[in-house]
Amino acid sequence: MSKSTLLAVCFLLFTTSCAKDYFQVKGFKKIAKTHQTIAVLPVEMIFSGIPPMNVPPEDLIKQAEAESKAFQISLHSQLMRRQTNGKGLKIELQRTSITNKKIEEAMTIEESWEKTPEELAELLQVDAVLKTRVEKKRYFSDLASYGIDVAAKLLSILTKNPLPFLTGREVKKTNDIYSDYRLLDGKTGNVLWSMTFEAEADYKNPANETIDGLNEKAVKRFPYKK
């Protein structure tokens, strides 16, 4: 390898290692200077796996909303943890109980996923909203760690994976969770910060391990740092 080629490779490795794995709008501090409160919205859940058989659509909606709140509670908790470990945020976080109460008085959780950030910010009376979209191929079997109960009978149906029986092999792990986090300005709807990544999940592990792990990665890059 020539000296010039070696230098080019080293430069590429250096610039790649320094590249940000998230987006933050230029002039964020100036834009966010007037922000006082933000809301962590119920997470939009997208199921892209094999549809479960003999499950009424209304039950699937209940499961999606349960998982939505589990991700929301986890994300909010991860952000709050930064408030108490010396790496806090220069912003107030609206309690998820207040956020969800205001949303559910006006619409369903699923309907809220289609609303604009301006509409939700006005409804919640906050300066910005953290909107997250999660696409996955399996349902979580236990959300009790987040204080969310879903009918055991429903879960027993939803968490059965017919794929191994159809293909003749066991499926243990898949690159099957895609997360998109976006902090959106309440007045303009503009994206102020965002982060997108995919992760491998083992659904045999407790749901909170997978959900908390995803959110922890995003929270490390979240703005409003002191």
PAZAPA-4460 file (N, C-alpha, C; in steps of 0.05 Angstrom, whole numbers, plus 32768, in hexadecimal, padded with zeros to 4 digits):
% residues 226
    n_x    n_y    n_z   ca_x   ca_y   ca_z    c_x    c_y    c_z   seq   type   mol
   8011   7FE8   8000   8000   8000   8000   8012   8019   8000     1      M     A
   800C   802B   7FED   801C   8044   7FEC   8017   8056   8003     2      S     A
   8029   8069   8007   8026   807C   801D   800D   808D   801A     3      K     A
   8007   8095   8001   7FF0   80A6   7FFC   7FD6   8097   8001     4      S     A
   7FD6   807D   7FF9   7FBE   806C   7FFE   7FB9   8068   801B     5      T     A
   7FCF   8063   802A   7FCD   805F   8047   7FC2   8078   8055     6      L     A
   7FCB   808F   804C   7FC2   80A8   8058   7FA4   80AC   8052     7      L     A
   7F9C   80A5   803A   7F7F   80A8   8032   7F6E   8095   8043     8      A     A
   7F77   807D   8048   7F68   806A   8058   7F66   8074   8075     9      V     A
   7F7C   807E   8080   7F7C   8088   809B   7F69   80A0   809E    10      C     A
   7F69   80B1   8089   7F57   80C8   808A   7F3A   80C0   808A    11      F     A
   7F34   80AB   8079   7F18   80A1   8077   7F0F   8095   8092    12      L     A
   7F21   8086   809E   7F1A   807A   80B8   7F16   808F   80CD    13      L     A
   7F26   80A4   80CD   7F24   80BA   80E0   7F0A   80C9   80DD    14      F     A
   7F03   80D0   80C4   7EEB   80DF   80C0   7ED2   80CE   80C6    15      T     A
   7ED4   80B4   80C0   7EBD   80A3   80C6   7EB9   80A0   80E4    16      T     A
   7ECF   809E   80F3   7ECD   809B   8110   7EC2   80B4   811D    17      S     A
   7EC7   80CB   8110   7EBF   80E5   811B   7EA2   80ED   8112    18      C     A
   7E97   80DE   80FF   7E7D   80E5   80F5   7E68   80E1   810A    19      A     A
   7E55   80F3   810B   7E3F   80F1   811F   7E2B   80DC   8116    20      K     A
   7E21   80CD   8129   7E0D   80B9   8123   7DF1   80C4   8128    21      D     A
   7DEF   80DF   8129   7DD5   80EC   812D   7DD5   8107   811F    22      Y     A
   7DBE   8113   811C   7DBC   812D   810F   7DB3   8142   8124    23      F     A
   7DC0   8159   8123   7DB7   816F   8134   7DB8   8189   8123    24      Q     A
   7DA2   8197   8122   7D9F   81AE   8111   7DB4   81C3   8119    25      V     A
   7DBF   81D1   8105   7DD2   81E6   810B   7DC4   81FD   811A    26      K     A
   7DD1   8206   812E   7DC6   821B   813F   7DB1   8211   8153    27      G     A
   7DB4   81F8   815B   7DA0   81EC   816D   7D9D   81FC   8187    28      F     A
   7DB3   8203   8193   7DB2   8211   81AC   7DA2   822B   81AB    29      K     A
   7DA5   8239   8194   7D97   8252   8191   7D79   824D   818E    30      K     A
   7D72   8238   817E   7D56   8231   8179   7D49   8228   8193    31      I     A
   7D58   8217   81A2   7D4C   820B   81BA   7D4E   821D   81D3    32      A     A
   7D59   8235   81D0   7D5E   8246   81E7   7D44   824D   81F5    33      K     A
   7D2E   824F   81E6   7D14   8256   81F3   7D04   823E   81FB    34      T     A
   7D0E   8226   81F6   7CFF   820E   81FD   7D00   820A   821B    35      H     A
   7CE9   8204   8226   7CE8   81FE   8243   7CDF   81E1   8249    36      Q     A
   7CCC   81D7   8239   7CC2   81BD   823E   7CBF   81AD   8224    37      T     A
   7CC5   8193   8225   7CC1   8182   820E   7CB1   816A   8217    38      I     A
   7CA4   815C   8204   7C94   8145   820A   7C9F   812D   81FB    39      A     A
   7CA2   8116   8208   7CA9   80FD   81FB   7C8F   80F0   81F3    40      V     A
   7C8A   80EE   81D9   7C71   80E4   81CF   7C6F   80C5   81D0    41      L     A
   7C57   80BA   81D1   7C54   809D   81CE   7C61   8095   81B4    42      P     A
   7C70   8080   81B5   7C80   8077   819E   7C6F   8069   8189    43      V     A
   7C74   8072   8170   7C65   8065   815A   7C71   8049   8155    44      E     A
   7C60   8034   8157   7C69   8019   8154   7C60   800E   8139    45      M     A
   7C73   8002   812A   7C6E   7FF6   8110   7C76   7FD9   8112    46      I     A
   7C63   7FC7   810C   7C69   7FAA   810C   7C6C   7FA1   80F0    47      F     A
   7C83   7F95   80E9   7C89   7F8D   80CD   7C8D   7F6F   80CA    48      S     A
   7C87   7F60   80DF   7C8B   7F43   80DD   7C72   7F34   80D2    49      G     A
   7C72   7F1A   80D6   7C5B   7F0A   80CD   7C43   7F10   80DF    50      I     A
   7C2D   7F18   80D4   7C15   7F1F   80E4   7C0C   7F07   80F4    51      P     A
   7C06   7F0B   810E   7BFB   7EF5   811E   7BE0   7EEC   8115    52      P     A
   7BDA   7ED3   8117   7BC1   7EC8   810D   7BAB   7EC9   8123    53      M     A
   7B93   7ECE   8119   7B7B   7ECE   812B   7B7C   7EE2   8142    54      N     A
   7B88   7EF9   813C   7B88   7F0E   8150   7B78   7F26   8146    55      V     A
   7B63   7F2E   8154   7B53   7F45   814B   7B63   7F5E   8148    56      P     A
   7B5D   7F6F   8134   7B6D   7F88   8130   7B6D   7F99   814A    57      P     A
   7B57   7F9A   8159   7B57   7FAB   8171   7B6B   7FA1   8186    58      E     A
   7B70   7F87   8186   7B84   7F7D   8199   7BA0   7F84   8191    59      D     A
   7BA5   7F84   8177   7BBF   7F8D   816C   7BC4   7FAA   8172    60      L     A
   7BAF   7FBA   8171   7BB1   7FD7   8177   7BB9   7FDA   8195    61      I     A
   7BAC   7FCA   81A6   7BB2   7FCB   81C3   7BCF   7FC4   81C8    62      K     A
   7BD9   7FB0   81BA   7BF4   7FA7   81BE   7C08   7FBD   81B4    63      Q     A
   7C02   7FC9   819D   7C13   7FDE   8192   7C14   7FF6   81A5    64      A     A
   7BFD   7FFD   81B1   7BFC   8014   81C3   7C0B   800E   81DD    65      E     A
   7C09   7FF5   81E6   7C18   7FED   81FE   7C36   7FEF   81FA    66      A     A
   7C3F   7FE5   81E3   7C5C   7FE7   81DD   7C64   8004   81D8    67      E     A
   7C52   8013   81CD   7C58   8030   81C8   7C5E   803E   81E3    68      S     A
   7C4D   8039   81F6   7C51   8045   8211   7C69   803A   821F    69      K     A
   7C6F   8021   821B   7C88   8015   8227   7CA1   8023   821D    70      A     A
   7CA2   8027   8203   7CB9   8036   81F7   7CBA   8052   8201    71      F     A
   7CA2   805F   8202   7CA1   807B   820C   7CAA   807D   8229    72      Q     A
   7CA0   806C   823A   7CA8   806D   8256   7CC6   8068   8259    73      I     A
   7CD1   8055   824A   7CED   804F   824B   7CFE   8067   8242    74      S     A
   7CF6   8073   822C   7D04   808A   8221   7D04   80A2   8235    75      L     A
   7CED   80A7   8240   7CEA   80BD   8254   7CFB   80B7   826C    76      H     A
   7CFB   809E   8276   7D0B   8097   828D   7D29   809A   8288    77      S     A
   7D32   8093   8270   7D4E   8095   8269   7D56   80B3   8269    78      Q     A
   7D44   80C4   825F   7D4A   80E1   825F   7D4A   80EC   827B    79      L     A
   7D38   80E3   828B   7D37   80EC   82A7   7D4F   80E4   82B7    80      M     A
   7D5A   80CC   82B0   7D72   80C2   82BD   7D89   80D5   82B9    81      R     A
   7D8A   80E2   82A2   7D9F   80F5   829D   7D9D   810E   82AF    82      R     A
   7D84   8113   82B8   7D80   812A   82CA   7D8C   8125   82E5    83      Q     A
   7D90   810C   82EC   7D99   8106   8307   7DB6   80FB   8309    84      T     A
   7DC3   80F8   82F2   7DDE   80ED   82F3   7DF4   8101   82EC    85      N     A
   7DED   811B   82EE   7E01   812F   82E9   7E03   8137   82CB    86      G     A
   7DF4   812A   82BA   7DF5   812F   829E   7DD8   8137   8294    87      K     A
   7DCC   8148   82A4   7DB0   814E   82A0   7DAA   815F   8287    88      G     A
   7D91   8165   8283   7D88   8174   826B   7D7F   818F   8274    89      L     A
   7D84   81A3   8263   7D7B   81BE   8268   7D5F   81C1   825D    90      K     A
   7D4D   81B0   8265   7D32   81B0   825C   7D20   81A0   826F    91      I     A
   7D07   81A8   8271   7CF4   8198   8281   7CE7   8183   8270    92      E     A
   7CE3   816B   827B   7CD5   8156   826D   7CB9   8153   8278    93      L     A
   7CA5   8156   8267   7C89   8152   8270   7C86   8135   8278    94      Q     A
   7C78   8130   828E   7C73   8115   8297   7C63   8105   8282    95      R     A
   7C6A   80EC   827E   7C5B   80DC   826A   7C3E   80D9   8271    96      T     A
   7C38   80D9   828B   7C1B   80D6   8293   7C0B   80EE   828A    97      S     A
   7C18   8106   828B   7C0A   811E   8282   7C08   811E   8263    98      I     A
   7C1E   8117   8256   7C1E   8116   8239   7C08   8103   822F    99      T     A
   7C07   80EB   823A   7BF4   80D7   8230   7BD7   80DF   8237   100      N     A
   7BD3   80EB   824E   7BB8   80F3   8256   7BAD   8108   8242   101      K     A
   7BBE   811C   823C   7BB5   8130   8229   7BB0   8125   820D   102      K     A
   7BC1   8112   8205   7BBD   8106   81EA   7BA4   80F5   81EA   103      I     A
   7BA0   80E5   81FE   7B89   80D2   81FF   7B6F   80E0   8203   104      E     A
   7B6F   80F9   820D   7B57   8108   8210   7B4E   8114   81F4   105      E     A
   7B62   8115   81E2   7B5C   8121   81C8   7B5B   810C   81B1   106      A     A
   7B68   80F5   81B5   7B6A   80E1   819F   7B75   80C7   81AA   107      M     A
   7B78   80B3   8199   7B85   809A   81A2   7BA3   809D   819F   108      T     A
   7BB2   808C   81AC   7BCF   808C   81A9   7BD7   8088   818C   109      I     A
   7BC9   8075   817F   7BD0   8070   8163   7BCA   8088   8151   110      E     A
   7BB5   8097   8156   7BAF   80AF   8147   7BC4   80C4   814B   111      E     A
   7BD0   80C5   8163   7BE4   80DA   8169   7BFD   80D6   8158   112      S     A
   7C02   80BE   814E   7C1A   80B9   813E   7C18   80C8   8123   113      W     A
   7C00   80CF   811B   7BFC   80DC   8101   7BFB   80FB   8103   114      E     A
   7BFB   8105   811B   7BF9   8122   811F   7C14   812F   811B   115      K     A
   7C13   8149   8113   7C2B   8158   810E   7C37   8160   8129   116      T     A
   7C51   8165   812A   7C5D   816E   8143   7C52   8188   814D   117      P     A
   7C4A   819A   813B   7C3D   81B3   8143   7C23   81AE   8152   118      E     A
   7C13   819C   8147   7BF9   8196   8153   7BFD   8189   816F   119      E     A
   7C10   8177   8172   7C14   816A   818B   7C21   817D   81A0   120      L     A
   7C33   818E   8197   7C3F   81A1   81A9   7C2B   81B5   81B4   121      A     A
   7C18   81BD   81A3   7C03   81CF   81AC   7BF0   81C1   81C0   122      E     A
   7BE9   81A8   81BA   7BD8   8199   81CB   7BE5   8194   81E6   123      L     A
   7BFF   818E   81E6   7C0D   8188   81FF   7C19   81A0   820D   124      L     A
   7C18   81B7   81FF   7C23   81D0   8209   7C40   81CD   8210   125      Q     A
   7C50   81C4   81FC   7C6D   81C1   8200   7C7A   81CF   81E8   126      V     A
   7C95   81D2   81EB   7CA4   81E1   81D6   7CAF   81CE   81C0   127      D     A
   7CB2   81B5   81C6   7CBB   81A2   81B3   7CB2   8186   81BB   128      A     A
   7CB2   8174   81A7   7CA9   8158   81AD   7CBE   8145   81A3   129      V     A
   7CC2   812F   81B1   7CD4   811A   81A9   7CC3   8103   819E   130      L     A
   7CC4   8100   8184   7CB4   80ED   8175   7CC5   80D6   816C   131      K     A
   7CBD   80BE   8173   7CCC   80A6   816D   7CBC   8092   815D   132      T     A
   7CC9   8085   814A   7CBC   8070   813A   7CCD   8056   813D   133      R     A
   7CC0   8040   8144   7CCE   8027   8147   7CC1   8012   8136   134      V     A
   7CD1   8006   8124   7CC7   7FF0   8113   7CD4   7FD6   811C   135      E     A
   7CC4   7FC1   8120   7CCF   7FA8   812A   7CBF   7F91   811E   136      K     A
   7CCA   7F78   8121   7CBE   7F61   8115   7CB2   7F4D   8129   137      K     A
   7CB4   7F54   8143   7CA8   7F42   8157   7C9A   7F53   816C   138      R     A
   7C88   7F46   817B   7C7B   7F54   8191   7C89   7F4D   81AB   139      Y     A
   7C89   7F5F   81BE   7C95   7F5A   81D8   7C82   7F4C   81EA   140      F     A
   7C8C   7F38   81F9   7C7A   7F27   8208   7C75   7F31   8225   141      S     A
   7C85   7F44   822E   7C81   7F4D   824A   7C87   7F6B   824C   142      D     A
   7C73   7F7A   8254   7C77   7F97   8257   7C72   7F9F   8274   143      L     A
   7C71   7F8B   8286   7C6A   7F91   82A2   7C7E   7FA3   82B0   144      A     A
   7C97   7FA3   82A6   7CAC   7FB3   82B3   7CA6   7FD1   82AF   145      S     A
   7C94   7FD8   829D   7C8C   7FF3   8298   7C71   7FF9   82A4   146      Y     A
   7C67   7FE6   82B3   7C4C   7FEA   82BF   7C36   7FE7   82AB   147      G     A
   7C3B   7FD9   8295   7C27   7FD6   8280   7C1F   7FB9   827F   148      I     A
   7C05   7FB4   8282   7BFA   7F99   8281   7BEC   7F94   8266   149      D     A
   7BF1   7F7E   825A   7BE3   7F76   8242   7BD9   7F5A   8247   150      V     A
   7BC1   7F53   823D   7BB5   7F39   8242   7BC8   7F23   823B   151      A     A
   7BCC   7F10   824E   7BDE   7EFA   824A   7BD6   7EE9   8232   152      A     A
   7BBC   7EE5   822E   7BB4   7ED5   8217   7BBC   7EE2   81FD   153      K     A
   7BB9   7EFC   81FC   7BC1   7F0B   81E4   7BDF   7F08   81DF   154      L     A
   7BEE   7F0C   81F4   7C0B   7F0A   81F1   7C14   7EEF   81E8   155      L     A
   7C07   7EDA   81F2   7C0F   7EBF   81EB   7C0C   7EBA   81CD   156      S     A
   7BF8   7EC8   81C1   7BF4   7EC5   81A5   7C07   7ED6   8195   157      I     A
   7C0A   7EEF   819E   7C1B   7F02   818F   7C38   7EFB   818F   158      L     A
   7C42   7EEF   81A4   7C5F   7EE9   81A6   7C67   7ECF   819A   159      T     A
   7C54   7EC0   8190   7C5B   7EA7   8182   7C65   7EAE   8166   160      K     A
   7C7C   7EA4   8160   7C88   7EAB   8146   7C85   7E93   8133   161      N     A
   7C74   7E94   811F   7C70   7E7E   810D   7C87   7E79   80F9   162      P     A
   7C99   7E8C   80F8   7CAE   7E8A   80E3   7CBF   7E71   80E5   163      L     A
   7CC8   7E69   80FD   7CD8   7E50   80FF   7CC9   7E38   80F4   164      P     A
   7CAF   7E36   80F8   7C9F   7E20   80EF   7C9C   7E20   80D1   165      F     A
   7C9A   7E38   80C6   7C97   7E3B   80A9   7CB0   7E36   809A   166      L     A
   7CC7   7E3D   80A6   7CE1   7E3A   8098   7CF0   7E22   80A1   167      T     A
   7CE7   7E15   80B6   7CF5   7DFD   80C0   7D0E   7E04   80D0   168      G     A
   7D11   7E1C   80D9   7D29   7E23   80E9   7D21   7E36   80FF   169      R     A
   7D32   7E38   8113   7D2C   7E49   8129   7D38   7E65   8125   170      E     A
   7D29   7E79   812A   7D32   7E94   8127   7D37   7EA0   8143   171      V     A
   7D4F   7EA6   814A   7D56   7EB0   8164   7D5A   7ECE   8164   172      K     A
   7D6A   7ED8   8151   7D70   7EF4   8150   7D6C   7EFF   8134   173      K     A
   7D64   7F17   8132   7D61   7F25   8119   7D67   7F42   811C   174      T     A
   7D71   7F4E   8106   7D75   7F6B   8105   7D5A   7F77   8100   175      N     A
   7D4A   7F78   8114   7D2E   7F7E   810F   7D21   7F94   811F   176      D     A
   7D31   7FA6   812A   7D26   7FBE   8137   7D33   7FD7   812B   177      I     A
   7D22   7FE8   8120   7D2B   8001   8114   7D1F   8018   8123   178      Y     A
   7D30   802A   812D   7D26   8040   813D   7D2D   805B   8131   179      S     A
   7D1A   806D   8131   7D1D   8088   8127   7D14   809C   813C   180      D     A
   7D26   80AB   8147   7D20   80BF   815B   7D22   80DB   814F   181      Y     A
   7D0F   80EC   8154   7D0F   8107   8149   7D05   811B   815E   182      R     A
   7D15   812F   8163   7D0C   8146   8174   7D02   815B   8161   183      L     A
   7CE9   8163   8164   7CDC   8175   8152   7CD3   818F   8160   184      L     A
   7CD8   81A5   8153   7CD0   81BF   815E   7CB2   81C2   815E   185      D     A
   7CA7   81CB   8175   7C8A   81CD   8177   7C7D   81E3   8167   186      G     A
   7C8D   81F7   815F   7C81   820D   814F   7C83   8208   8131   187      K     A
   7C9B   81FE   8128   7CA0   81FB   810C   7C9D   81DE   8102   188      T     A
   7CA0   81CB   8115   7C9F   81AF   810D   7CBA   81A5   8102   189      G     A
   7CCE   81B7   8101   7CE8   81B0   80F6   7CF6   819C   8108   190      N     A
   7D06   818B   80FB   7D17   8177   8109   7D2F   8186   8115   191      V     A
   7D31   8185   812F   7D48   8192   813D   7D5E   817E   8143   192      L     A
   7D57   8165   8146   7D6A   8150   814C   7D5E   8135   8144   193      W     A
   7D6E   8123   813A   7D63   8109   8133   7D79   80F3   8134   194      S     A
   7D70   80DB   8138   7D83   80C4   8138   7D74   80AC   812F   195      M     A
   7D80   809D   811D   7D74   8084   8112   7D88   806E   8113   196      T     A
   7D7F   8056   811C   7D90   803F   811C   7D80   8026   811C   197      F     A
   7D8D   8010   8116   7D80   7FF6   8118   7D8F   7FE4   812C   198      E     A
   7D81   7FD1   8138   7D8E   7FC1   814C   7D85   7FA4   814A   199      A     A
   7D95   7F92   8155   7D8E   7F76   8156   7D81   7F71   8171   200      E     A
   7D6C   7F62   8171   7D5D   7F5D   818A   7D59   7F3F   818F   201      A     A
   7D5C   7F37   81A7   7D56   7F1C   81B0   7D3D   7F1D   81C0   202      D     A
   7D27   7F14   81B5   7D0D   7F17   81C2   7D09   7F03   81D9   203      Y     A
   7D1D   7EF3   81DE   7D1C   7EE1   81F5   7D24   7EF1   820E   204      K     A
   7D32   7F07   820B   7D39   7F18   8221   7D21   7F29   822B   205      N     A
   7D22   7F32   8243   7D0C   7F44   824D   7D09   7F5C   823B   206      P     A
   7CF0   7F64   8237   7CEB   7F7B   8224   7CF9   7F94   822D   207      A     A
   7CFB   7F99   8247   7D08   7FB2   8250   7D25   7FB3   8249   208      N     A
   7D33   7F9C   8246   7D4F   7F9C   823F   7D52   7FA7   8222   209      E     A
   7D41   7F9D   8210   7D42   7FA6   81F4   7D3A   7FC3   81F1   210      T     A
   7D23   7FCA   81FD   7D18   7FE5   81FB   7D2B   7FFA   8207   211      I     A
   7D34   7FF5   8220   7D46   8007   822E   7D60   800A   821F   212      D     A
   7D6A   7FF4   8214   7D83   7FF5   8205   7D82   8007   81ED   213      G     A
   7D6C   8006   81DE   7D68   8017   81C7   7D67   8034   81CF   214      L     A
   7D56   803A   81E3   7D53   8056   81EB   7D6C   8062   81F7   215      N     A
   7D7B   8052   8205   7D94   805B   8212   7DA7   8065   81FD   216      E     A
   7DA8   8057   81E6   7DBA   8060   81D1   7DB2   807B   81C6   217      K     A
   7D99   8080   81C3   7D8F   8099   81B8   7D93   80B0   81CD   218      A     A
   7D8E   80AA   81E6   7D90   80BF   81FB   7DAC   80C9   81FE   219      V     A
   7DC0   80B8   81F9   7DDC   80C1   81FB   7DE2   80D8   81E7   220      K     A
   7DD3   80D9   81D1   7DD8   80EE   81BD   7DC3   8105   81BE   221      R     A
   7DB1   8103   81D2   7D9B   8117   81D3   7DA6   8132   81DB   222      F     A
   7D9C   8148   81CF   7DA6   8163   81D5   7D9B   816F   81EF   223      P     A
   7D9B   8189   81F1   7D94   8198   820A   7DA7   8192   8221   224      Y     A
   7DBF   818B   821A   7DD2   8184   8230   7DDB   819D   823F   225      K     A
   7DDF   8199   8259   7DE8   81AF   826A   7E06   81B5   8264   226      K     A
***
